[in-house]
Amino acid sequence: MNTDQVQGKVKDVAGRIERQAGEWTGDAEKQVHGALKQVEGKVQNAWGNVKDAEKKAVDTNNESVDDSAGTEEIDVRSRRKAG
């Protein structure tokens, strides 16, 4: 989990609370502001998800490159012994 995901979730929850408070009090401006804050939080959280997925993909790719390099080295060594 990265900071964009955390901050986005916090904004989303704060926006929900503000929107709900606006509904209870009949304050349309507070409802709109809360809804906008919710959207901002959801967008930031989604951006954090994209960054997290990218990081995982890069990490997975690096692991597979490391694994394949080790396999090639073993194959070369076994060929040298056999030949």
C-alpha positions in Angstrom: 0.0 0.0 0.0 1.4 3.4 -0.9 0.7 6.9 0.2 -1.7 7.7 -2.6 -3.9 4.8 -1.7 -3.9 5.8 2.0 -4.5 9.5 1.3 -7.2 8.7 -1.2 -9.0 6.5 1.2 -8.9 9.2 3.9 -10.3 11.8 1.5 -13.0 9.4 0.4 -14.1 8.7 3.9 -13.9 12.4 4.9 -16.0 13.3 1.9 -18.6 10.7 2.8 -18.9 12.1 6.3 -19.1 15.7 5.0 -21.7 14.7 2.4 -23.8 12.8 4.9 -23.6 15.7 7.4 -24.8 18.0 4.6 -27.7 15.7 4.0 -28.7 15.6 7.6 -28.5 19.4 8.0 -30.0 20.2 4.6 -26.8 22.1 3.6 -26.5 21.5 -0.2 -23.1 23.2 -0.4 -21.7 20.8 2.2 -23.2 17.9 0.3 -21.6 19.0 -2.9 -18.2 19.7 -1.3 -18.3 16.3 0.4 -19.2 14.5 -2.9 -16.3 16.3 -4.7 -13.9 15.3 -1.9 -15.1 11.7 -2.3 -14.4 11.8 -6.0 -11.0 13.3 -5.4 -10.2 10.5 -2.9 -11.4 7.8 -5.3 -9.2 9.2 -8.1 -6.2 9.4 -5.8 -6.8 5.9 -4.6 -7.1 4.6 -8.1 -3.8 6.3 -9.0 -2.2 4.6 -6.1 -3.6 1.3 -7.3 -2.0 1.9 -10.7 1.4 2.8 -9.1 1.2 -0.3 -6.9 0.3 -2.6 -9.9 3.2 -1.1 -11.8 5.6 -1.7 -9.0 4.5 -5.3 -8.6 4.8 -5.9 -12.4 8.3 -4.5 -12.4 9.3 -6.6 -9.3 7.8 -9.7 -10.9 9.7 -9.0 -14.2 12.9 -8.5 -12.3 12.5 -11.8 -10.4 11.8 -13.7 -13.6 14.9 -12.1 -15.3 17.0 -13.1 -12.3 15.6 -16.6 -12.3 16.2 -17.1 -16.0 19.8 -15.8 -15.7 20.5 -18.4 -13.0 19.1 -21.2 -15.1 21.2 -20.3 -18.1 24.3 -20.3 -15.9 23.5 -23.8 -14.6 22.9 -25.0 -18.2 26.2 -23.7 -19.4 28.1 -25.3 -16.5 26.4 -28.7 -17.1 27.3 -28.5 -20.8 31.0 -27.8 -20.0 31.1 -30.8 -17.7 29.4 -33.1 -20.2 31.6 -32.0 -23.1 
